[in-house]
Each structure stands twice: as C-alpha cells, then as structure tokens.
Amino acid sequence: MFSWMGRQAGGRERSGGMDAVQTVTGGLRSLYQRKVLPLEEAYRFHEFHSPALEDADFENKPMILLVGQYSTGKTTFIRYLLEQDFPGMRIGPEPTTDSFIAVMYGETEGSTPGNALVVDPKKPFRKLSRFGNAFLNRFMCSQLPNQVLKSISIIDSPGILSGEKQRISRGYDFCQVLQWFAERVDRIILLFDAHKLDISDEFSEAIKAFRGQDDKIRVVLNKADQVDTQQLMRVYGALMWSLGKVINTPEVLRVYIGSFWAQPLQNTDNRRLFEAEAQDLFRDIQSLPQKAAVRKLNDLIKRARLAKVHAYIISYLKKEMPNVFGKENKKRELIFRLPEIYVQLQREYQISAGDFPEVKAMQEQLENYDFTKFHSLKPKLIEAVDNMLSNKISSLMSLISQEEMNMPTQMVQGGAFDGTSEGPFNQGYGEGAKEGADEEEWVVAKDKPVYDELFYTLSPINGKISGVNAKKEMVTSKLPNSVLGKIWKLADCDCDGMLDEEEFALAKHLIKIKLDGYELPNSLPLHLVPPSHRKSLPKAD
C-alpha cells in the first residue's frame, strides 16, 4: 500500500473514523499531482485539451449536467427534484434560461455571479475564466439550503435553439463550455420533449462535445403524458433513430420516459410505466454519491491515457522538425499527415485508436504552435504514468472497495426522492408479492375457492397432493422449470415434498404474480404464509 494510504489509514484509526470520501480524494489528488501533472505540463496538455485539475475538482460533490433544446423542461426538472424554487429560476414556453446556472447547497439562499464564482477556490469553476466575460456574464451559482443539494449539485444550461444566428450571438464557444463541464460531472442528462424530437445543428454539435463521456449520458423523454400509447411508441422510435445518427456507439442509450413535474398527468394510460421509469431514474441519481470516488478515478485514468498519447504526438512532431531550413513547410506536411502519424504511433506503442484525440480538432490547434519549441520524449515521465496505471490504481481501487464496505450507503435524500421512498406511494407498494401486506385477511383467500376446485381434481391423499400431480397443473402456466422450482420451494412451507390445499393455493398465487410481470420474493413474506402454517414461523424472514 502507498505511504500516503498508510498515513491516512492510520489517521482514520486514531480519529475513530475519517470520512471515506476524504481518504480516497487525498489519494486521487496525490496521484494526479505527482504522476500525471508533470507529464501534462511538459507537453502543453492544458493548452490543447483540458486545464489542470485543482483541489476543488477532487473534493466537489457529484454534479449533474442538464442539456436540451429550449422548453424541454430542464429548469422544471430541477424544480421537480428539489421541490423548491431556486434563485435565477425562470420557466416558460419561450427560451427562458439564457445562462449556465450551478445549483448548489448553501446555508443561506442567494446567488453568485460568474466573475466572482471563478475566483472562489472552494468551487470547482476557477478554470472557466478562460472563456471570457461573454460567458461569465451568463454564468451564476444559485445556493439554497435544500436536502437534495447536500449530496449533489445540478448544472442548468441554456436552451438550445436551431440556426446559425443563435450560435454566433452567444459570444462564447458553447460546445467548449459543455465539454469542460462534461469532463467533470458525474451524469449528463439530455432532455427531449415528446413534441420536439428534432436535433438542431447546435444540439448535434453539443452532443458530439460529449465524445468519450458516453458512460455518463442518460436521456429523458419528458412530457410523455401529452401523447397516447400508440403515439408514444412512434415518438420513442423516432427519438432513438435521431440519437443513432448523432451518438456513434454500438450500445443503445438508456432513455427514461415520463412527465417530470409536479402536475397531474394529462394521459394516465401509461401511469405505471412513468412511475417505474421515474424510480429507475431516481435510483440512478441517488447512487451518484456512492459511485463518486469510482467516477473520479475513472476520469483520472482517461485523462492519464490521453496525456500519454498527447506526449507521444507532440514529441514525434518535435523529432521530425528540421534544425535550420524548411520549418514551415515541414510543419504543414506534418499537420497534413497527422492521421498517418496516429496510425504509426498506434503500432509503435500499442495504443488503441480510441485513446487519440480527434484528428481535425488537433490539426486546427497545431496550426498555432511552433513545433521546434515542443519537448522531446521524456521516458521517465511516461514510466511514472505507466506505473500509476498498472500498480497504484489497483491499490486505490481496493481502498475504495474497502471504504464502501465499511461506510454506510450514501444516497441522495430530500425533495422528490422522499416522496416515493416509503409508504403506499413507493413503487410496487401493494403490488405483486407485496399485495396484501397491510391486510389482516390472507390475500390468497379471495381466489382460494377456484384453486380448491383444481386441488381436488389432482387426487389428494390425506389432504395433500404429490409433487408429480402438482407439477401436472403447474406446468400449464408455461413458465420455465427454474421459475416453477422456485415457486415450489416457496409454497412447500413445511418442506415435506407435498402440498396441502393452502400450499397449493399459494403456489397458484405465486404463478399468477409471475405471469403478471412481477418478480418473485427470495423468501416467503409473512403475509403470504398460509394461516395453518404460521404457528411454525415465529417471525418473517
């Protein structure tokens, strides 16, 4: 284990429980500053790709970036999660949000303008100053005492319009700003309106700016209650087709369908679908604090690999430059041959093509540099990063796993997340195997007369039917043997290899649950135990 791990672990024991996040954060910061940063500085990585990471980048809470065309419900989505208005919030059918708004936790409600925000060392936004006043005048931080924001921060972005005029009038590189955020957030949520599935040129460029961050992207099809079931199927298909033309990945993006605002559904036909989708999205967001350390580690690995590749490219260009004459001609030739150079470096250093930066963007940037001032390859810097990737990272991953086991599960709480966490409005409450949990009468009893008729046609002996006879009836459900075997184990409460009439009724009830699309419980809940067998079970599993 590293020396810094040992010191931190010792400190944790002496203090009686140091925060796990701080322990891992210290390890990540140390690795970056000692191993990766020297390589980045030597080959001008920060000028080509991404500014240097600061302490706040390692210590900040998980962040969610919302991106979408105007009036798709981005700001309303934040209001829905927080169940509270926030400073700077404007909602309307017209393009309202014209700024980037970082919604974060604060003891008192208020807002901080962009120019003041980028000089605050406690906030992870200092490097945004390079985008100039045109951007900073349209950037702010809204702080408010909200339970949700104790665990996560949310970035609201301007609504995207179509047309070249909108792109020019911003006064700053919108896609570059999105790329900066994408490299630092934990989740990117693309919002679409069921009535606005077209992807404008600027939206397409914005999505392409997320290249390399595909694992962070989720898609929300909002306002889905405004169409009926048949229309929703067509809308979903059209959305997937549109996304397929922009996002070049073999995997299908996860799309959450629903109506994410605190208003009555206009069309209730798909209410159950919307509730299930909302719960899936909530679980994904709630898990972010627990996965934050792993995400930061993953981003550090991606950054280190890109820094290595960048060093190979820059040092190769330096090596190929003449000492005296023909420098400009050679520079133009090397820029033109950059795709060939990529292939050559891939073969020479066994690097995946996916680790290389985009050729066109790199060619444009190289036009502004004097290749003779680049540094030659420094093997020791490369070896330091290789050593980090092959040895140190695995040790840090073990530390993260150990901390996750020792620390309680961190979940986002408050706001909309509390509304469905407990009580009768929790997803699945009173459905499937949970049906009848708060009723005095055995839930199977209402259908037991029908099941009893079947039971007595299966030749019971001394009030019980054999497994062979029970199987004849159970296989008519057409469920696979693996499922029927689990149902048999749950229903055979006394484990005698036979079923009495109550156990048989229970087996038929469990079959019905499975056929209705619900999951079977791993152990039989107390409310499903047949009344005559409850005396032998002092408590539920």
C-alpha positions as CSV (number, residue, x, y, z in Angstrom):
1,M,0.0,0.0,0.0
2,F,1.2,3.5,-0.7
3,S,2.8,5.6,2.1
4,W,0.0,8.2,1.8
5,M,-2.6,5.5,2.1
6,G,-0.9,4.2,5.3
7,R,-0.7,7.7,6.8
8,Q,-4.4,8.3,6.0
9,A,-5.5,4.9,7.2
10,G,-3.6,5.5,10.5
11,G,-5.1,8.9,10.9
12,R,-8.5,7.3,10.4
13,E,-7.9,4.8,13.1
14,R,-6.7,7.4,15.5
15,S,-9.6,9.8,14.9
16,G,-12.1,6.9,15.1
17,G,-13.5,7.2,11.6
18,M,-12.2,9.6,8.9
19,D,-14.6,10.3,6.1
20,A,-14.1,7.8,3.3
21,V,-14.5,10.4,0.6
22,Q,-11.7,12.5,2.0
23,T,-9.4,9.4,2.1
24,V,-9.9,8.5,-1.5
25,T,-9.9,12.1,-2.6
26,G,-6.5,12.6,-1.0
27,G,-5.2,9.5,-2.9
28,L,-6.5,10.7,-6.2
29,R,-5.1,14.2,-5.7
30,S,-1.7,12.8,-4.8
31,L,-1.6,10.6,-7.8
32,Y,-2.6,13.3,-10.2
33,Q,-0.1,15.9,-8.8
34,R,2.8,13.6,-8.6
35,K,2.4,11.4,-11.7
36,V,0.1,13.0,-14.3
37,L,0.5,16.7,-13.9
38,P,4.3,16.8,-14.7
39,L,3.6,15.0,-18.0
40,E,0.7,17.4,-18.8
41,E,2.9,20.4,-18.1
42,A,5.8,19.1,-20.1
43,Y,3.8,18.7,-23.3
44,R,1.3,21.7,-23.0
45,F,-1.6,19.3,-22.4
46,H,-3.6,22.1,-20.8
47,E,-3.5,24.3,-23.9
48,F,-4.7,21.5,-26.2
49,H,-7.2,19.6,-24.1
50,S,-8.2,20.5,-20.5
51,P,-7.0,22.8,-17.8
52,A,-5.1,21.4,-14.8
53,L,-7.2,19.9,-12.1
54,E,-7.4,21.7,-8.8
55,D,-8.3,20.6,-5.2
56,A,-11.9,21.6,-5.7
57,D,-12.2,19.2,-8.7
58,F,-11.4,16.3,-6.4
59,E,-13.5,17.4,-3.4
60,N,-16.7,18.7,-5.1
61,K,-19.9,16.8,-4.7
62,P,-21.3,14.7,-7.6
63,M,-22.7,17.0,-10.4
64,I,-25.4,16.5,-12.9
65,L,-25.4,18.5,-16.2
66,L,-28.8,19.1,-17.9
67,V,-28.7,19.8,-21.6
68,G,-31.6,20.1,-24.1
69,Q,-33.4,22.4,-26.5
70,Y,-35.5,25.2,-25.2
71,S,-38.8,24.4,-23.4
72,T,-38.0,20.7,-22.9
73,G,-38.3,21.1,-19.1
74,K,-34.7,21.4,-17.9
75,T,-35.4,24.0,-15.2
76,T,-38.8,22.4,-14.3
77,F,-36.9,19.1,-13.9
78,I,-34.6,20.7,-11.3
79,R,-37.6,22.3,-9.6
80,Y,-39.3,18.9,-9.6
81,L,-36.3,17.2,-7.9
82,L,-35.8,20.0,-5.3
83,E,-39.5,20.7,-4.7
84,Q,-38.3,24.3,-4.2
85,D,-37.7,27.4,-6.4
86,F,-34.1,28.5,-6.7
87,P,-32.5,31.9,-7.4
88,G,-32.4,32.7,-11.1
89,M,-35.1,30.2,-12.0
90,R,-37.2,31.2,-14.9
91,I,-39.8,28.8,-16.5
92,G,-41.8,29.4,-19.6
93,P,-42.7,28.1,-23.1
94,E,-40.3,30.6,-24.7
95,P,-36.4,30.3,-24.4
96,T,-36.1,31.5,-20.7
97,T,-32.8,30.2,-19.3
98,D,-30.1,32.0,-21.2
99,S,-27.3,31.3,-18.6
100,F,-25.5,28.4,-17.1
101,I,-26.7,28.1,-13.5
102,A,-24.9,25.9,-11.0
103,V,-27.5,25.0,-8.3
104,M,-25.6,24.1,-5.1
105,Y,-26.1,23.8,-1.4
106,G,-25.7,26.8,0.8
107,E,-26.7,27.7,4.4
108,T,-28.5,30.8,3.1
109,E,-30.3,31.4,-0.1
110,G,-28.6,33.6,-2.7
111,S,-26.7,33.8,-5.9
112,T,-23.1,34.5,-7.0
113,P,-22.3,36.0,-10.4
114,G,-19.8,34.2,-12.7
115,N,-16.9,36.7,-12.4
116,A,-16.9,36.2,-8.6
117,L,-17.5,32.5,-8.9
118,V,-14.4,31.7,-10.9
119,V,-12.1,33.3,-8.2
120,D,-13.6,31.2,-5.4
121,P,-11.0,28.4,-4.6
122,K,-13.7,26.3,-2.9
123,K,-15.7,26.0,-6.1
124,P,-14.6,23.8,-9.0
125,F,-15.2,26.5,-11.6
126,R,-11.9,28.6,-11.5
127,K,-10.7,27.3,-14.9
128,L,-13.9,28.6,-16.6
129,S,-12.3,32.1,-16.6
130,R,-10.6,31.2,-19.9
131,F,-14.0,31.5,-21.7
132,G,-14.0,35.3,-21.0
133,N,-16.6,37.8,-19.9
134,A,-19.1,36.9,-22.6
135,F,-19.5,33.6,-20.8
136,L,-19.0,34.7,-17.2
137,N,-21.8,37.3,-17.6
138,R,-24.1,34.4,-18.4
139,F,-22.9,32.1,-15.6
140,M,-24.0,32.1,-12.0
141,C,-24.3,29.9,-8.9
142,S,-27.6,29.6,-7.0
143,Q,-27.2,28.4,-3.5
144,L,-30.0,27.3,-1.2
145,P,-30.5,25.1,1.9
146,N,-32.0,22.1,0.3
147,Q,-31.6,18.5,1.4
148,V,-31.1,17.2,-2.1
149,L,-28.2,19.6,-2.7
150,K,-26.3,18.3,0.3
151,S,-25.4,15.3,-1.8
152,I,-25.4,16.5,-5.4
153,S,-25.1,19.7,-7.4
154,I,-27.0,20.4,-10.6
155,I,-25.9,22.5,-13.7
156,D,-28.7,24.0,-15.7
157,S,-27.7,25.0,-19.2
158,P,-29.2,27.5,-21.7
159,G,-31.9,26.1,-24.0
160,I,-30.5,25.2,-27.4
161,L,-32.1,26.8,-30.5
162,S,-31.7,26.0,-34.1
163,G,-30.0,28.2,-36.6
164,E,-26.5,29.8,-37.1
165,K,-27.6,33.1,-35.7
166,Q,-28.1,31.6,-32.2
167,R,-24.7,30.1,-32.3
168,I,-23.0,33.3,-33.2
169,S,-24.9,35.5,-30.8
170,R,-23.7,33.6,-27.7
171,G,-20.3,35.3,-27.8
172,Y,-18.5,32.3,-26.5
173,D,-17.9,28.7,-27.6
174,F,-20.9,27.0,-26.2
175,C,-19.7,23.5,-27.1
176,Q,-16.3,24.0,-25.5
177,V,-18.1,25.0,-22.3
178,L,-20.3,21.9,-22.4
179,Q,-17.2,19.8,-23.0
180,W,-15.5,21.4,-19.9
181,F,-18.5,20.5,-17.8
182,A,-18.8,17.0,-19.3
183,E,-15.3,16.1,-18.2
184,R,-16.1,17.0,-14.6
185,V,-19.7,16.0,-14.0
186,D,-20.9,12.6,-12.9
187,R,-24.0,12.4,-15.1
188,I,-25.1,14.1,-18.3
189,I,-28.9,14.2,-18.8
190,L,-30.2,15.0,-22.3
191,L,-33.8,16.2,-22.2
192,F,-36.2,15.8,-25.1
193,D,-39.8,16.9,-25.4
194,A,-42.3,14.4,-26.8
195,H,-43.3,17.1,-29.3
196,K,-39.7,18.3,-30.1
197,L,-37.6,15.4,-31.3
198,D,-35.6,17.2,-34.0
199,I,-31.9,17.6,-33.2
200,S,-30.7,21.0,-34.3
201,D,-27.2,21.6,-35.7
202,E,-26.1,23.2,-32.4
203,F,-27.6,20.4,-30.3
204,S,-25.9,17.9,-32.6
205,E,-22.5,19.7,-32.0
206,A,-23.3,19.8,-28.3
207,I,-23.8,16.1,-28.1
208,K,-20.6,15.5,-30.1
209,A,-18.8,17.5,-27.5
210,F,-19.5,14.7,-25.1
211,R,-17.3,12.3,-27.0
212,G,-15.5,10.0,-24.6
213,Q,-18.1,10.6,-21.9
214,D,-20.7,8.1,-23.2
215,D,-20.9,6.2,-19.9
216,K,-22.2,9.4,-18.2
217,I,-25.0,10.1,-20.6
218,R,-28.7,9.4,-19.9
219,V,-31.7,10.5,-22.0
220,V,-35.0,11.7,-20.6
221,L,-38.1,11.8,-22.9
222,N,-40.1,14.4,-21.0
223,K,-43.8,15.4,-21.3
224,A,-44.6,11.8,-22.4
225,D,-48.1,12.1,-20.8
226,Q,-49.1,14.5,-23.6
227,V,-49.4,11.7,-26.1
228,D,-51.3,8.4,-26.1
229,T,-49.7,4.9,-26.0
230,Q,-49.6,4.5,-29.8
231,Q,-48.1,7.9,-30.3
232,L,-45.6,7.3,-27.5
233,M,-44.3,4.2,-29.3
234,R,-43.8,6.2,-32.5
235,V,-42.2,9.1,-30.6
236,Y,-39.8,6.7,-28.8
237,G,-38.8,5.1,-32.1
238,A,-38.2,8.4,-33.7
239,L,-36.1,9.6,-30.8
240,M,-33.8,6.5,-31.0
241,W,-33.4,7.0,-34.7
242,S,-32.4,10.6,-34.2
243,L,-30.0,9.8,-31.5
244,G,-28.5,7.0,-33.5
245,K,-27.4,9.5,-36.2
246,V,-25.6,11.7,-33.6
247,I,-24.2,9.3,-31.0
248,N,-22.0,6.8,-32.6
249,T,-22.0,4.0,-30.1
250,P,-23.0,0.3,-30.6
251,E,-24.9,0.4,-27.3
252,V,-28.4,1.8,-27.1
253,L,-28.7,4.7,-24.7
254,R,-30.9,4.4,-21.7
255,V,-34.0,6.5,-22.2
256,Y,-36.3,7.4,-19.3
257,I,-39.8,8.1,-20.3
258,G,-42.1,10.2,-18.1
259,S,-43.5,13.6,-17.1
260,F,-41.1,15.1,-14.7
261,W,-43.1,17.9,-13.0
262,A,-45.5,18.0,-10.0
263,Q,-48.7,18.4,-12.1
264,P,-51.5,15.9,-12.9
265,L,-50.9,13.6,-15.8
266,Q,-52.7,14.6,-18.9
267,N,-52.9,11.0,-20.1
268,T,-53.0,8.3,-17.4
269,D,-52.8,5.3,-19.7
270,N,-49.1,4.8,-19.1
271,R,-49.0,5.9,-15.4
272,R,-47.5,2.6,-14.3
273,L,-44.7,2.9,-16.9
274,F,-44.0,6.5,-15.9
275,E,-43.8,5.6,-12.3
276,A,-41.3,2.7,-13.0
277,E,-39.2,4.9,-15.2
278,A,-39.1,7.7,-12.6
279,Q,-38.0,5.3,-9.9
280,D,-35.2,3.9,-12.2
281,L,-34.0,7.5,-12.9
282,F,-34.2,8.3,-9.2
283,R,-32.1,5.2,-8.3
284,D,-29.5,6.2,-10.9
285,I,-29.3,9.7,-9.4
286,Q,-29.4,8.5,-5.8
287,S,-26.4,6.2,-6.4
288,L,-24.1,9.0,-7.6
289,P,-22.6,9.9,-4.2
290,Q,-21.7,6.3,-3.6
291,K,-20.1,6.0,-7.0
292,A,-18.4,9.4,-7.0
293,A,-15.0,8.1,-6.0
294,V,-15.0,5.5,-8.7
295,R,-16.1,8.1,-11.3
296,K,-13.3,10.4,-10.3
297,L,-10.8,7.5,-10.5
298,N,-12.2,6.5,-13.9
299,D,-11.9,10.1,-15.2
300,L,-8.3,10.3,-13.9
301,I,-7.4,7.1,-15.8
302,K,-8.9,8.5,-19.0
303,R,-7.1,11.8,-18.5
304,A,-3.8,10.0,-17.9
305,R,-4.1,7.9,-21.0
306,L,-4.9,11.0,-23.1
307,A,-1.9,12.8,-21.6
308,K,0.4,9.9,-22.6
309,V,-0.9,9.9,-26.2
310,H,-0.6,13.6,-26.4
311,A,3.0,13.4,-25.2
312,Y,3.8,10.8,-28.0
313,I,2.2,13.1,-30.6
314,I,4.0,16.3,-29.5
315,S,7.4,14.6,-29.1
316,Y,7.0,12.9,-32.5
317,L,6.3,16.3,-34.2
318,K,9.4,17.8,-32.4
319,K,11.6,14.9,-33.6
320,E,10.5,15.3,-37.2
321,M,11.3,19.1,-37.4
322,P,14.5,20.2,-39.3
323,N,17.1,22.1,-37.3
324,V,17.5,25.0,-39.7
325,F,15.7,25.3,-43.0
326,G,12.2,24.4,-44.2
327,K,10.5,24.5,-40.8
328,E,7.2,25.9,-42.1
329,N,6.9,23.5,-45.0
330,K,7.7,20.6,-42.6
331,K,5.1,21.8,-40.2
332,R,2.4,21.9,-42.8
333,E,3.4,18.5,-44.0
334,L,3.2,17.0,-40.5
335,I,-0.2,18.6,-39.8
336,F,-1.5,17.2,-43.1
337,R,0.0,13.7,-42.3
338,L,-1.4,13.7,-38.8
339,P,-3.8,10.8,-39.5
340,E,-0.9,8.7,-40.7
341,I,1.1,9.7,-37.7
342,Y,-1.7,8.5,-35.4
343,V,-1.6,5.1,-37.1
344,Q,2.2,4.9,-36.8
345,L,2.1,5.8,-33.1
346,Q,-0.7,3.2,-32.5
347,R,1.5,0.5,-33.9
348,E,4.8,1.6,-32.3
349,Y,3.3,2.0,-28.7
350,Q,0.4,-0.5,-29.0
351,I,-2.2,2.2,-28.2
352,S,-5.9,1.9,-29.0
353,A,-7.2,4.3,-31.7
354,G,-9.9,5.3,-29.2
355,D,-7.3,6.9,-27.0
356,F,-6.3,9.5,-29.6
357,P,-7.8,13.0,-29.7
358,E,-10.0,13.9,-32.7
359,V,-7.7,14.5,-35.8
360,K,-9.5,17.6,-37.2
361,A,-9.5,19.5,-33.9
362,M,-5.9,18.6,-33.2
363,Q,-4.9,19.8,-36.7
364,E,-6.6,23.1,-36.2
365,Q,-4.9,23.7,-32.8
366,L,-1.4,22.7,-34.1
367,E,-1.6,25.5,-36.7
368,N,-0.9,28.0,-33.9
369,Y,2.3,26.4,-32.5
370,D,6.0,26.4,-33.2
371,F,6.9,22.7,-33.3
372,T,10.6,23.4,-32.6
373,K,9.6,24.6,-29.1
374,F,8.0,21.3,-28.2
375,H,9.8,19.0,-25.9
376,S,11.4,15.7,-26.9
377,L,10.0,12.5,-25.4
378,K,10.9,12.1,-21.7
379,P,10.7,8.3,-20.9
380,K,10.7,8.9,-17.1
381,L,7.5,10.9,-17.2
382,I,5.9,8.2,-19.3
383,E,7.1,5.5,-17.0
384,A,5.7,7.3,-14.0
385,V,2.2,7.4,-15.6
386,D,2.5,3.7,-16.7
387,N,3.5,2.7,-13.1
388,M,0.5,4.6,-11.8
389,L,-1.9,2.9,-14.3
390,S,-0.5,-0.6,-13.7
391,N,0.1,-0.6,-9.9
392,K,-1.1,2.4,-8.0
393,I,-4.6,2.5,-9.5
394,S,-5.4,-1.1,-8.5
395,S,-4.3,-0.4,-4.9
396,L,-6.5,2.7,-4.8
397,M,-9.4,0.7,-6.2
398,S,-9.0,-1.8,-3.4
399,L,-9.1,1.1,-0.9
400,I,-12.3,2.4,-2.5
401,S,-13.9,-1.1,-2.2
402,Q,-12.8,-1.4,1.4
403,E,-14.2,2.0,2.3
404,E,-17.5,1.2,0.6
405,M,-17.9,-1.9,2.7
406,N,-17.1,0.0,5.9
407,M,-19.1,3.1,5.3
408,P,-22.9,3.3,5.3
409,T,-24.6,3.6,1.9
410,Q,-24.7,7.2,0.7
411,M,-27.9,8.1,-1.0
412,V,-29.5,11.4,-2.2
413,Q,-32.3,12.3,0.1
414,G,-34.9,15.0,0.3
415,G,-37.2,16.6,-2.3
416,A,-38.9,14.3,-4.8
417,F,-36.7,11.4,-3.6
418,D,-38.5,11.2,-0.3
419,G,-42.0,11.2,-1.8
420,T,-41.7,7.7,-3.1
421,S,-39.2,6.2,-0.7
422,E,-41.7,5.0,1.9
423,G,-45.4,4.5,2.3
424,P,-48.2,3.5,-0.1
425,F,-46.7,5.6,-3.0
426,N,-43.5,3.7,-3.1
427,Q,-43.1,1.9,-6.4
428,G,-44.5,-1.6,-6.1
429,Y,-46.4,-1.0,-2.9
430,G,-49.4,-3.3,-2.7
431,E,-48.4,-5.0,-6.0
432,G,-47.1,-8.4,-6.8
433,A,-45.7,-10.2,-3.8
434,K,-46.3,-7.1,-1.7
435,E,-50.1,-7.3,-2.3
436,G,-52.0,-7.8,1.0
437,A,-49.0,-6.9,3.2
438,D,-51.1,-4.5,5.3
439,E,-54.3,-6.6,5.3
440,E,-55.5,-8.9,8.1
441,E,-57.0,-11.5,5.8
442,W,-54.7,-13.8,3.8
443,V,-54.5,-12.3,0.3
444,V,-54.7,-15.7,-1.4
445,A,-58.1,-16.4,0.3
446,K,-60.1,-14.4,-2.3
447,D,-59.1,-16.8,-5.1
448,K,-58.8,-19.9,-3.0
449,P,-62.3,-21.4,-3.9
450,V,-61.1,-21.5,-7.6
451,Y,-57.8,-23.1,-6.6
452,D,-59.6,-25.6,-4.3
453,E,-61.6,-27.0,-7.2
454,L,-58.3,-27.6,-9.1
455,F,-56.7,-29.1,-6.0
456,Y,-59.4,-31.8,-5.6
457,T,-59.1,-32.8,-9.3
458,L,-55.4,-33.8,-8.6
459,S,-56.2,-36.8,-6.4
460,P,-55.2,-35.6,-3.0
461,I,-54.3,-38.3,-0.4
462,N,-54.8,-37.4,3.2
463,G,-55.4,-33.8,2.2
464,K,-52.2,-33.5,0.2
465,I,-51.1,-33.9,-3.4
466,S,-47.8,-35.3,-4.5
467,G,-45.1,-33.3,-6.4
468,V,-45.9,-35.3,-9.6
469,N,-49.5,-34.3,-9.5
470,A,-48.7,-30.7,-8.6
471,K,-46.3,-30.5,-11.5
472,K,-49.0,-31.5,-14.0
473,E,-51.0,-28.4,-13.0
474,M,-48.1,-26.0,-12.6
475,V,-46.5,-26.6,-16.0
476,T,-49.8,-25.5,-17.7
477,S,-48.6,-21.9,-16.8
478,K,-45.8,-22.5,-19.4
479,L,-43.3,-20.9,-17.0
480,P,-39.7,-22.4,-17.2
481,N,-38.7,-25.1,-14.8
482,S,-36.3,-22.8,-13.0
483,V,-39.2,-20.5,-12.0
484,L,-41.6,-23.3,-11.1
485,G,-38.9,-24.8,-9.0
486,K,-38.5,-21.6,-7.0
487,I,-42.3,-21.4,-6.6
488,W,-42.4,-25.0,-5.3
489,K,-39.8,-24.2,-2.7
490,L,-41.7,-21.1,-1.6
491,A,-45.1,-22.8,-1.5
492,D,-43.9,-26.0,0.3
493,C,-43.9,-24.3,3.7
494,D,-43.3,-27.5,5.8
495,C,-40.8,-28.9,3.3
496,D,-42.5,-32.3,3.2
497,G,-42.4,-32.7,-0.6
498,M,-46.2,-32.4,-0.9
499,L,-48.7,-29.6,-1.0
500,D,-51.9,-29.2,1.1
501,E,-54.8,-27.1,-0.2
502,E,-53.4,-23.9,1.3
503,E,-49.9,-24.5,-0.1
504,F,-51.3,-25.3,-3.5
505,A,-53.4,-22.1,-3.5
506,L,-50.2,-20.2,-2.5
507,A,-48.3,-21.9,-5.5
508,K,-51.1,-20.8,-7.9
509,H,-51.0,-17.3,-6.4
510,L,-47.2,-17.1,-6.9
511,I,-47.6,-18.3,-10.5
512,K,-50.2,-15.5,-11.1
513,I,-47.7,-13.0,-9.7
514,K,-45.0,-14.1,-12.1
515,L,-47.4,-14.2,-15.1
516,D,-48.5,-10.6,-14.2
517,G,-44.9,-9.5,-14.7
518,Y,-43.7,-9.1,-11.1
519,E,-40.6,-10.7,-9.5
520,L,-40.9,-13.5,-7.0
521,P,-39.6,-12.9,-3.5
522,N,-36.4,-14.7,-2.4
523,S,-38.1,-15.8,0.8
524,L,-41.8,-16.0,1.6
525,P,-43.1,-12.8,3.2
526,L,-45.1,-13.4,6.4
527,H,-48.3,-12.1,4.9
528,L,-48.2,-14.8,2.2
529,V,-47.6,-17.7,4.6
530,P,-50.7,-19.9,4.8
531,P,-52.6,-19.4,8.1
532,S,-52.3,-23.0,9.1
533,H,-48.5,-22.8,8.8
534,R,-47.9,-19.5,10.6
535,K,-47.5,-21.1,14.0
536,S,-44.3,-22.8,12.9
537,L,-42.9,-19.4,11.8
538,P,-42.4,-17.2,14.8
539,K,-41.1,-14.3,12.6
540,A,-40.8,-13.4,8.9
541,D,-37.5,-13.7,7.1
